[in-house]
Amino acid sequence: MLKILLNGAKGRMGSAISAAAESDPGCEIAAACDIGDNPAGSISKCDVAVDFSFRDSTAPLAELCAANKKPLVIGTTGHTPQQREAILSFAKDIPIVWAGNYSVGVNLLNHLAKIAASILDESYDIEIVEMHHRLKKDAPSGTAQKLKEIVMAARGAGESDVVYGRSGLTGERPRGEIGVHSLRGGGVVGDHSVIFAGDGELVELRHRAADRKVFSFGAIRAAKWVVGKPAGLYGMEDVLNFNNM
């Protein structure tokens, strides 16, 4: 029985992960923590920590996991560069799975976007569009950021080639530009598109999530996978073995 420390247990994703764990005979939430709770007293009785909390909580949890040699799965988004650097410093001590999205379908979208961006040259303009519920606090989403990084790497592009939204007299679209756009409204769970617009044709890769349970199942899968792995930073592409396909 895999024993999980869940940080952010009262949030939307925390509730979904708790429900997923209840339906999985191979794991249980041994410690459910949220704002005001100190996970230090519970970490020793758990096999792995799963973090879907707030960006300020992740680095202290990573430090606690490193001190206790416990693996960590991170689904929290919106970290500052300084927070991200602090969290990554613990990957030398423990295995960390860090993904902006734990849906198997979204990670397949990432894989396909990498292939498409490698095949379709700069004559195909890339636009990334994401939409989430009105209560989401960060933009672009972690998934959109990951998609951006994937197509940037495939194209050999840099952050200077990225434009976030457009307004006013922007002029002609520069060759090689990557557009990233965030929409917010209603109760949308998650909608992500990568558009490759060429002269005479358009290729669109899209994923729509209808229920948060798709993310929770992926997070549980990552938690099971990371236990016993060597220290280092991993993504869902490792969990799903995409790198060997």
Backbone bond lengths (Angstrom), bond angles and torsions (degrees), N, CA, C in turn:
res aa  C-N    CA-C-N  psi(-1)  N-CA   C-N-CA  omega(-1)  CA-C   N-CA-C  phi
1 M - - - 1.465 - - 1.531 109.66 -
2 L 1.324 116.71 118.31 1.465 121.47 178.62 1.528 109.37 -78.74
3 K 1.321 116.24 124.29 1.460 121.51 -178.56 1.529 109.36 -101.24
4 I 1.333 115.92 121.80 1.466 122.11 -172.75 1.524 110.91 -111.36
5 L 1.337 115.43 134.45 1.460 121.18 166.12 1.518 106.56 -94.19
6 L 1.318 116.80 117.80 1.462 121.93 -177.73 1.521 109.52 -105.01
7 N 1.319 117.02 115.14 1.458 122.86 178.75 1.526 109.02 -100.25
8 G 1.333 116.03 121.72 1.458 120.98 -173.05 1.513 110.37 97.61
9 A 1.329 115.38 33.96 1.467 121.25 -171.90 1.522 113.84 -65.20
10 K 1.335 117.88 -24.72 1.460 120.28 -176.15 1.526 113.46 -91.86
11 G 1.320 116.90 -4.39 1.462 120.42 178.82 1.514 112.11 -78.92
12 R 1.333 116.16 177.80 1.467 120.77 -179.56 1.522 111.62 -59.73
13 M 1.329 115.35 -48.50 1.456 118.58 -179.38 1.519 111.35 -71.48
14 G 1.330 116.73 -36.29 1.449 119.70 177.81 1.519 111.73 -59.30
15 S 1.321 115.90 -43.53 1.466 120.73 178.08 1.527 111.17 -63.40
16 A 1.341 115.95 -40.10 1.467 120.06 179.88 1.525 111.08 -67.11
17 I 1.331 117.23 -38.95 1.465 120.85 179.34 1.526 110.27 -68.18
18 S 1.319 117.02 -39.66 1.463 120.69 177.31 1.526 110.38 -59.69
19 A 1.338 116.41 -42.89 1.470 120.78 178.81 1.517 111.06 -65.55
20 A 1.344 116.41 -39.66 1.467 120.11 179.63 1.519 110.74 -65.88
21 A 1.327 116.51 -38.89 1.467 120.41 179.44 1.520 111.46 -66.41
22 E 1.332 115.92 -37.01 1.466 119.97 178.89 1.528 111.71 -63.32
23 S 1.323 116.43 -31.97 1.464 120.34 -178.52 1.529 112.86 -88.37
24 D 1.345 116.79 -2.11 1.460 121.85 -177.84 1.532 109.08 -108.63
25 P 1.325 118.64 113.90 1.461 120.09 -177.71 1.523 114.04 -69.55
26 G 1.332 116.90 -8.88 1.461 120.19 -176.86 1.517 114.63 -94.24
27 C 1.336 118.30 -0.10 1.464 119.38 -178.43 1.521 110.92 -152.28
28 E 1.326 114.93 165.42 1.456 121.06 176.52 1.521 109.67 -151.42
29 I 1.326 116.48 153.20 1.454 121.56 173.18 1.529 106.60 -83.99
30 A 1.324 116.12 103.03 1.462 120.98 -177.36 1.524 111.38 -83.38
31 A 1.346 116.64 -23.66 1.468 121.12 178.47 1.519 108.53 -146.74
32 A 1.327 116.79 121.20 1.463 122.44 178.99 1.527 108.17 -109.04
33 C 1.333 116.66 112.94 1.460 122.00 -175.28 1.523 110.37 -117.09
34 D 1.323 115.37 152.52 1.450 120.99 175.94 1.527 108.41 -151.05
35 I 1.333 117.32 -169.41 1.463 121.39 -179.04 1.525 109.72 -55.04
36 G 1.319 115.83 129.84 1.462 120.74 -179.44 1.514 113.93 94.03
37 D 1.340 116.77 -13.11 1.466 120.52 178.32 1.520 109.82 -94.49
38 N 1.299 116.35 143.16 1.459 121.67 176.33 1.518 109.01 -104.39
39 P 1.349 117.52 111.64 1.472 119.61 -177.23 1.523 113.70 -73.38
40 A 1.337 117.93 -6.92 1.467 120.77 -175.15 1.520 112.28 -59.15
41 G 1.322 117.32 -33.78 1.452 120.21 -178.55 1.510 114.43 -77.71
42 S 1.340 116.49 -9.74 1.471 120.49 -175.16 1.518 113.46 -113.65
43 I 1.329 117.91 -16.46 1.460 120.47 -170.95 1.526 112.68 -62.07
44 S 1.335 117.17 -33.26 1.467 120.00 -175.07 1.529 112.50 -67.18
45 K 1.331 117.97 -26.44 1.465 120.40 -177.95 1.525 112.56 -92.75
46 C 1.335 116.58 6.38 1.466 121.20 -178.24 1.525 110.84 -112.91
47 D 1.323 116.29 155.34 1.466 122.18 178.85 1.517 112.23 -93.17
48 V 1.323 116.79 -25.13 1.468 121.93 -174.91 1.526 108.61 -158.66
49 A 1.334 115.97 148.86 1.465 120.84 175.56 1.524 109.44 -109.26
50 V 1.324 115.84 141.40 1.466 122.36 177.56 1.523 107.37 -123.13
51 D 1.328 116.69 124.44 1.467 121.67 -173.76 1.525 111.42 -113.83
52 F 1.333 116.23 111.65 1.462 123.07 170.39 1.526 106.54 -131.22
53 S 1.326 115.06 65.67 1.458 120.08 -172.88 1.525 111.24 -116.87
54 F 1.326 116.41 -120.04 1.459 122.83 178.67 1.518 107.41 -127.00
55 R 1.305 116.68 150.74 1.468 120.84 -170.31 1.528 113.48 -55.01
56 D 1.342 118.36 -31.88 1.463 120.47 -178.45 1.522 112.69 -72.78
57 S 1.328 117.20 -15.61 1.464 121.14 -176.46 1.520 113.39 -90.72
58 T 1.331 117.59 -17.38 1.464 120.17 -171.29 1.524 113.26 -69.58
59 A 1.334 117.61 -47.48 1.468 120.23 -177.46 1.529 112.42 -61.60
60 P 1.341 119.18 -45.08 1.475 118.04 176.15 1.528 113.03 -60.85
61 L 1.335 117.06 -36.52 1.458 119.89 178.09 1.523 110.33 -68.08
62 A 1.331 117.38 -40.51 1.465 121.03 177.78 1.528 110.73 -61.51
63 E 1.322 116.40 -40.56 1.465 120.70 178.01 1.528 110.57 -63.60
64 L 1.336 116.41 -42.17 1.459 121.59 178.42 1.531 110.80 -63.61
65 C 1.325 116.79 -43.25 1.466 120.96 178.44 1.526 110.85 -62.80
66 A 1.328 116.93 -42.53 1.466 120.92 179.85 1.527 110.82 -62.73
67 A 1.326 116.49 -40.59 1.464 120.88 -179.66 1.520 111.59 -65.76
68 N 1.342 116.44 -28.16 1.458 121.20 -177.77 1.529 113.00 -106.83
69 K 1.347 116.93 6.35 1.461 122.51 178.78 1.525 112.37 56.28
70 K 1.338 115.29 45.11 1.459 121.18 178.18 1.531 109.44 -111.31
71 P 1.324 119.07 134.48 1.473 121.32 177.33 1.521 110.75 -67.96
72 L 1.329 115.06 159.98 1.464 121.09 -174.13 1.525 110.51 -136.17
73 V 1.333 115.25 136.74 1.473 122.34 173.15 1.524 106.83 -114.69
74 I 1.328 117.04 124.40 1.467 121.99 -176.07 1.519 110.53 -113.97
75 G 1.334 115.90 122.59 1.461 121.58 174.20 1.510 112.24 -118.59
76 T 1.332 117.19 -4.32 1.462 121.98 178.69 1.528 109.67 -67.49
77 T 1.322 116.85 143.37 1.471 121.41 -179.81 1.529 110.32 -122.98
78 G 1.331 115.32 175.06 1.461 121.09 174.39 1.513 115.25 86.54
79 H 1.344 118.80 14.21 1.456 121.26 -179.20 1.534 111.62 -68.03
80 T 1.311 115.66 146.63 1.461 120.65 173.16 1.532 108.21 -74.97
81 P 1.340 118.25 161.92 1.471 119.72 176.77 1.527 112.37 -55.94
82 Q 1.331 117.30 -37.30 1.459 121.00 -179.83 1.534 111.10 -67.11
83 Q 1.339 115.79 -41.33 1.464 119.28 177.82 1.521 110.92 -65.55
84 R 1.320 115.83 -41.68 1.465 119.68 179.47 1.527 110.92 -61.75
85 E 1.318 116.74 -42.32 1.466 120.84 179.14 1.529 110.88 -62.14
86 A 1.338 116.14 -41.99 1.464 120.30 179.58 1.522 110.83 -63.54
87 I 1.335 116.87 -42.76 1.471 121.20 -179.25 1.531 110.37 -65.25
88 L 1.323 116.24 -44.46 1.461 120.55 -177.51 1.524 112.51 -64.72
89 S 1.330 116.99 -24.79 1.466 119.80 -179.47 1.526 111.84 -63.06
90 F 1.324 117.38 -22.00 1.466 120.39 -178.68 1.532 112.72 -86.91
91 A 1.333 116.91 -6.22 1.468 119.97 178.80 1.525 111.84 -69.09
92 K 1.332 117.00 -13.64 1.466 119.23 175.64 1.526 111.25 -76.79
93 D 1.330 116.16 -16.35 1.459 121.31 -176.34 1.530 113.48 -105.94
94 I 1.321 117.34 -31.27 1.470 122.04 -175.42 1.527 109.86 -139.54
95 P 1.330 117.59 158.02 1.467 119.31 172.58 1.529 109.93 -78.21
96 I 1.321 115.72 132.87 1.463 122.39 -179.91 1.524 108.82 -126.73
97 V 1.320 116.57 124.40 1.468 120.88 168.99 1.516 106.92 -98.18
98 W 1.329 116.45 121.58 1.462 120.93 -177.90 1.521 108.09 -129.52
99 A 1.315 116.23 116.89 1.464 121.09 -179.62 1.521 109.43 -139.95
100 G 1.306 115.89 146.23 1.459 120.55 176.39 1.513 111.84 -77.04
101 N 1.334 115.60 -16.51 1.462 120.32 -178.35 1.523 108.58 -155.13
102 Y 1.330 116.97 131.66 1.460 121.03 -176.56 1.520 113.57 -103.48
103 S 1.321 117.61 6.91 1.454 120.52 175.36 1.527 109.91 -68.78
104 V 1.316 116.58 133.82 1.462 120.66 176.70 1.529 109.83 -61.61
105 G 1.337 116.20 -39.58 1.463 120.33 179.79 1.518 112.94 -64.17
106 V 1.338 116.84 -41.37 1.464 120.39 178.53 1.524 110.87 -64.83
107 N 1.315 116.37 -38.97 1.461 118.84 179.48 1.517 111.87 -70.16
108 L 1.328 116.78 -28.36 1.461 119.46 170.22 1.530 109.56 -67.43
109 L 1.345 116.83 -39.10 1.466 120.86 175.17 1.531 110.23 -57.44
110 N 1.325 117.21 -44.18 1.468 120.88 177.55 1.520 110.98 -57.28
111 H 1.322 115.22 -45.52 1.470 121.07 -177.64 1.531 110.60 -63.79
112 L 1.327 116.26 -43.48 1.464 120.30 -179.79 1.528 111.36 -69.35
113 A 1.347 117.07 -35.02 1.466 120.65 178.12 1.527 110.53 -64.22
114 K 1.315 116.05 -37.86 1.465 120.70 177.40 1.528 110.71 -62.60
115 I 1.329 115.90 -44.41 1.466 120.28 179.26 1.525 110.64 -64.16
116 A 1.344 116.17 -47.00 1.465 120.26 -177.78 1.526 111.71 -62.92
117 A 1.346 116.73 -43.29 1.460 120.01 -178.72 1.524 111.85 -67.22
118 S 1.328 116.41 -25.37 1.464 120.73 178.17 1.527 111.65 -78.48
119 I 1.333 116.08 -30.47 1.461 120.76 -177.15 1.526 112.12 -88.88
120 L 1.345 116.75 -42.01 1.458 121.15 -176.27 1.526 109.42 -87.64
121 D 1.317 116.81 120.04 1.474 119.89 -174.15 1.528 111.51 -79.07
122 E 1.337 117.09 -171.18 1.467 121.53 -173.93 1.522 114.04 -68.87
123 S 1.323 117.15 -5.27 1.463 118.22 173.17 1.536 110.50 -72.94
124 Y 1.319 116.30 -11.56 1.461 121.97 173.36 1.529 108.15 -101.97
125 D 1.325 115.98 115.66 1.460 121.22 179.35 1.523 110.06 -78.08
126 I 1.336 116.62 138.24 1.466 121.50 -177.83 1.526 110.48 -105.79
127 E 1.321 114.99 127.46 1.464 122.27 173.65 1.534 108.07 -127.51
128 I 1.321 116.59 131.71 1.462 123.02 176.84 1.527 108.21 -112.15
129 V 1.317 116.72 125.39 1.471 121.62 -177.60 1.523 109.01 -126.29
130 E 1.323 116.62 129.18 1.460 120.38 176.83 1.517 110.39 -130.21
131 M 1.342 115.72 148.25 1.465 121.02 176.00 1.518 109.79 -136.20
132 H 1.343 115.13 135.98 1.462 121.70 177.46 1.529 110.12 -137.98
133 H 1.307 115.04 173.45 1.460 122.78 -179.54 1.530 111.89 -61.11
134 R 1.300 115.91 160.41 1.466 122.18 -174.46 1.532 113.87 -65.30
135 L 1.335 117.33 -17.90 1.461 120.70 -175.83 1.530 113.74 -90.57
136 K 1.335 117.33 -6.84 1.468 119.71 -179.04 1.522 109.54 -65.71
137 K 1.342 115.92 133.63 1.467 120.41 -170.79 1.527 114.22 -93.20
138 D 1.336 118.40 -27.00 1.463 119.62 -176.36 1.530 110.80 -109.37
139 A 1.316 115.14 152.27 1.465 121.75 177.43 1.531 108.76 -152.28
140 P 1.332 118.29 141.03 1.460 126.68 -6.69 1.536 111.44 -65.68
141 S 1.307 115.60 166.49 1.457 120.70 178.58 1.522 110.26 -65.06
142 G 1.322 115.62 160.89 1.456 119.60 176.86 1.518 111.94 -60.20
143 T 1.315 116.51 -34.53 1.469 120.89 178.45 1.517 111.41 -66.50
144 A 1.341 116.50 -42.72 1.464 120.30 178.21 1.526 110.66 -64.80
145 Q 1.328 116.38 -38.06 1.471 120.33 177.45 1.526 110.29 -62.32
146 K 1.322 115.90 -42.14 1.463 119.95 178.91 1.525 111.12 -64.43
147 L 1.332 116.86 -43.40 1.466 120.41 177.41 1.519 110.93 -61.05
148 K 1.323 116.07 -40.59 1.469 120.86 177.55 1.525 110.43 -59.75
149 E 1.339 116.57 -46.90 1.463 120.93 -179.22 1.529 111.25 -62.78
150 I 1.333 116.32 -37.14 1.460 121.10 -179.77 1.525 111.07 -64.52
151 V 1.334 116.89 -48.84 1.473 119.09 -177.16 1.526 110.68 -73.12
152 M 1.342 117.24 -30.97 1.465 119.38 175.13 1.519 110.67 -61.62
153 A 1.329 116.13 -46.21 1.467 120.33 -179.04 1.523 111.28 -64.14
154 A 1.334 116.47 -40.77 1.464 120.78 -179.30 1.526 111.77 -66.50
155 R 1.331 116.45 -32.68 1.469 121.69 -177.93 1.535 112.76 -93.63
156 G 1.329 117.37 -10.00 1.459 119.71 -174.51 1.515 111.48 70.37
157 A 1.330 116.08 30.34 1.462 121.70 -178.34 1.525 109.99 -94.20
158 G 1.336 115.96 166.11 1.452 122.10 177.82 1.511 110.82 -122.64
159 E 1.327 115.99 177.43 1.463 120.78 -179.11 1.527 111.31 -61.70
160 S 1.321 117.20 -27.44 1.469 120.76 178.90 1.527 111.93 -66.98
161 D 1.332 117.38 -16.01 1.467 121.53 178.85 1.528 112.39 -88.85
162 V 1.341 116.87 -3.35 1.465 121.58 -174.87 1.523 110.14 -98.80
163 V 1.342 116.37 137.63 1.465 122.04 173.15 1.524 107.76 -122.72
164 Y 1.338 115.54 132.25 1.463 121.21 -179.05 1.527 108.70 -103.22
165 G 1.334 116.20 99.69 1.454 120.18 -177.31 1.522 110.76 72.82
166 R 1.300 116.26 165.01 1.466 121.05 177.90 1.516 109.21 -139.84
167 S 1.322 115.16 146.20 1.459 120.09 179.38 1.517 109.10 -155.79
168 G 1.313 115.30 144.69 1.461 119.29 176.34 1.508 113.07 78.33
169 L 1.317 115.55 -158.28 1.466 122.29 -177.82 1.527 108.69 -84.99
170 T 1.313 116.31 88.38 1.468 120.12 -173.66 1.525 113.14 -86.12
171 G 1.326 117.05 -14.32 1.456 119.85 -177.59 1.515 111.97 77.58
172 E 1.320 116.57 -174.11 1.461 120.49 -179.49 1.517 110.82 -66.17
173 R 1.308 114.89 149.31 1.464 120.26 178.89 1.526 109.47 -70.94
174 P 1.339 118.27 122.38 1.473 119.83 -179.64 1.528 110.89 -68.25
175 R 1.302 115.84 146.78 1.463 120.95 176.25 1.529 108.46 -63.85
176 G 1.316 115.87 133.64 1.460 120.34 178.23 1.519 114.84 89.22
177 E 1.335 116.75 -3.27 1.466 119.72 179.41 1.535 109.93 -69.59
178 I 1.331 116.03 145.72 1.464 122.48 176.04 1.520 107.75 -119.24
179 G 1.314 117.13 117.90 1.461 121.74 -179.06 1.520 111.19 -93.56
180 V 1.338 116.35 137.37 1.461 122.31 177.35 1.520 108.28 -128.95
181 H 1.319 117.03 126.24 1.463 120.98 -172.81 1.526 110.37 -133.96
182 S 1.333 116.48 135.96 1.468 122.80 -178.52 1.520 110.43 -117.02
183 L 1.314 115.82 128.06 1.468 123.05 175.68 1.519 108.28 -114.79
184 R 1.332 116.79 144.03 1.457 121.61 179.76 1.526 109.99 -133.92
185 G 1.337 116.32 135.44 1.456 118.67 177.44 1.510 113.15 171.65
186 G 1.320 115.25 151.26 1.458 121.63 174.18 1.511 113.14 56.77
187 G 1.307 115.14 -144.23 1.462 120.94 -178.58 1.513 112.71 -112.67
188 V 1.331 117.89 28.76 1.468 122.28 -177.21 1.522 110.25 -58.42
189 V 1.307 116.74 123.32 1.468 121.64 -178.49 1.519 110.99 -72.41
190 G 1.318 117.04 -44.49 1.461 120.77 179.06 1.513 111.02 173.05
191 D 1.319 116.41 126.66 1.464 122.46 -179.18 1.524 107.06 -138.45
192 H 1.332 116.89 120.68 1.466 121.14 -177.66 1.524 110.80 -131.24
193 S 1.324 115.57 134.43 1.466 121.81 177.75 1.516 110.19 -131.70
194 V 1.319 115.84 141.46 1.469 122.06 169.34 1.516 106.26 -119.67
195 I 1.315 115.65 118.52 1.462 122.01 -174.85 1.524 109.57 -109.76
196 F 1.325 116.52 128.76 1.456 123.61 174.06 1.528 106.87 -112.64
197 A 1.324 116.09 103.15 1.466 120.93 -174.42 1.522 110.43 -102.66
198 G 1.326 115.82 111.59 1.455 120.86 178.01 1.516 110.94 -108.15
199 D 1.320 116.89 178.32 1.455 121.26 176.39 1.529 108.45 -78.00
200 G 1.319 116.46 105.97 1.457 120.70 177.44 1.513 114.63 100.48
201 E 1.339 118.07 -8.18 1.457 119.32 176.57 1.529 110.84 -157.57
202 L 1.306 114.15 157.64 1.462 121.42 179.80 1.516 108.65 -136.34
203 V 1.322 115.82 129.78 1.462 122.22 176.61 1.524 107.55 -111.08
204 E 1.332 117.03 123.71 1.456 120.80 -179.80 1.524 110.34 -124.25
205 L 1.332 115.38 126.64 1.455 122.52 174.06 1.522 107.07 -106.93
206 R 1.343 117.43 129.33 1.460 119.02 -172.52 1.523 111.53 -142.36
207 H 1.308 114.45 143.41 1.467 120.85 173.43 1.519 109.45 -132.66
208 R 1.326 116.75 132.74 1.459 121.96 176.05 1.527 108.82 -122.25
209 A 1.309 116.33 128.06 1.464 121.13 175.84 1.522 108.62 -99.65
210 A 1.314 116.57 127.98 1.460 121.10 -179.62 1.524 112.18 -100.62
211 D 1.347 116.28 -14.83 1.469 119.96 -176.07 1.530 108.07 -152.57
212 R 1.332 116.42 138.91 1.464 120.41 -178.66 1.527 112.84 -66.34
213 K 1.309 117.16 -12.28 1.457 118.71 -179.29 1.531 111.72 -62.95
214 V 1.330 118.44 -25.10 1.467 119.54 178.74 1.524 110.43 -65.48
215 F 1.340 117.00 -33.12 1.461 120.85 177.82 1.529 110.28 -74.85
216 S 1.330 115.71 -40.25 1.466 119.68 -176.81 1.525 111.23 -66.49
217 F 1.338 117.55 -39.09 1.462 120.21 177.98 1.522 110.45 -62.18
218 G 1.336 116.31 -39.77 1.459 120.11 178.89 1.518 112.09 -67.56
219 A 1.346 117.35 -37.65 1.464 121.17 178.77 1.524 110.91 -65.56
220 I 1.334 116.81 -41.17 1.464 120.85 176.35 1.530 110.26 -63.30
221 R 1.310 115.73 -41.34 1.473 120.45 178.35 1.523 110.59 -61.14
222 A 1.347 116.94 -42.23 1.465 121.42 178.27 1.524 111.09 -65.12
223 A 1.335 117.13 -39.70 1.463 121.33 179.88 1.529 110.82 -62.83
224 K 1.314 116.47 -40.44 1.459 120.24 178.55 1.536 110.64 -67.38
225 W 1.328 115.96 -38.65 1.460 120.97 -174.79 1.523 112.17 -71.18
226 V 1.327 117.96 -38.40 1.469 121.82 -169.18 1.523 112.84 -75.70
227 V 1.327 118.05 -22.36 1.466 120.26 -179.39 1.535 109.77 -64.17
228 G 1.306 115.89 125.19 1.461 121.14 179.32 1.518 114.55 90.94
229 K 1.343 117.54 -3.72 1.464 119.96 178.78 1.536 110.53 -79.38
230 P 1.335 117.43 154.51 1.467 120.16 176.61 1.527 111.08 -64.31
231 A 1.326 116.62 157.43 1.457 121.04 176.60 1.527 109.69 -58.03
232 G 1.326 115.38 143.84 1.457 120.28 -179.69 1.516 110.65 152.11
233 L 1.313 115.53 174.40 1.458 121.94 179.28 1.518 109.58 -101.15
234 Y 1.330 116.15 128.74 1.457 122.20 -178.86 1.527 110.30 -126.34
235 G 1.323 115.35 158.75 1.454 121.56 174.82 1.515 109.89 -123.05
236 M 1.318 116.15 177.46 1.463 119.09 178.40 1.524 112.06 -66.09
237 E 1.327 117.18 -21.27 1.458 119.22 175.70 1.533 110.41 -63.96
238 D 1.338 116.26 -30.15 1.464 120.40 175.82 1.525 110.35 -75.18
239 V 1.326 116.13 -44.26 1.465 120.93 179.27 1.528 110.60 -58.34
240 L 1.333 116.40 -40.36 1.468 121.48 -176.68 1.523 112.82 -92.38
241 N 1.351 116.71 0.23 1.468 122.33 175.29 1.524 114.00 64.28
242 F 1.343 116.14 29.55 1.458 119.67 178.80 1.529 112.24 -64.30
243 N 1.334 116.59 -31.38 1.454 120.18 -174.70 1.528 113.55 -66.79
244 N 1.322 116.70 -16.03 1.463 120.73 178.91 1.523 112.75 -103.90
245 M 1.325 116.07 12.03 1.474 119.10 179.72 1.523 110.70 -94.87
